[in-house]
Amino acid sequence: MAEKWVFTGKWTCGWCNYVYDPSKGAPEAGIKPGTPFEDLPEDWPCPSCNISGKFRKQMRKEEG
């Protein structure tokens, strides 16, 4: 069986590993639950480490 990588719907900061989950938003940064990552400003800083532009899609492996 081949493995494939699928997007979890969450985004991870490449600097500190903070996870942005659109269903939860980022209340500590004034982002309401249900806000898609794509709707955040391009230079949105990570609420944990305050570094901008380091987010990447969180992926997981699936067998299939």
Steps between C-alpha positions, in 0.01 A plus 500: 500500500622845415505767762378849433512826690177685576438848637356496855336841462739647758808717457825473698757769575834382366681687775326396825249231389193701606196347328234725347169315486242703304216342698647648820647819357762680711309686772828612657568689176144623442423239231148356532421128470410404144752739340674323208878533496475648150302793644783601735742772383804364312730643766291372793743426784483179698322571831757287682838616364396819312688394183321572169486285188607167648169312484466186291224249443486222757505167319454141608573168336221274384536147378298424196 
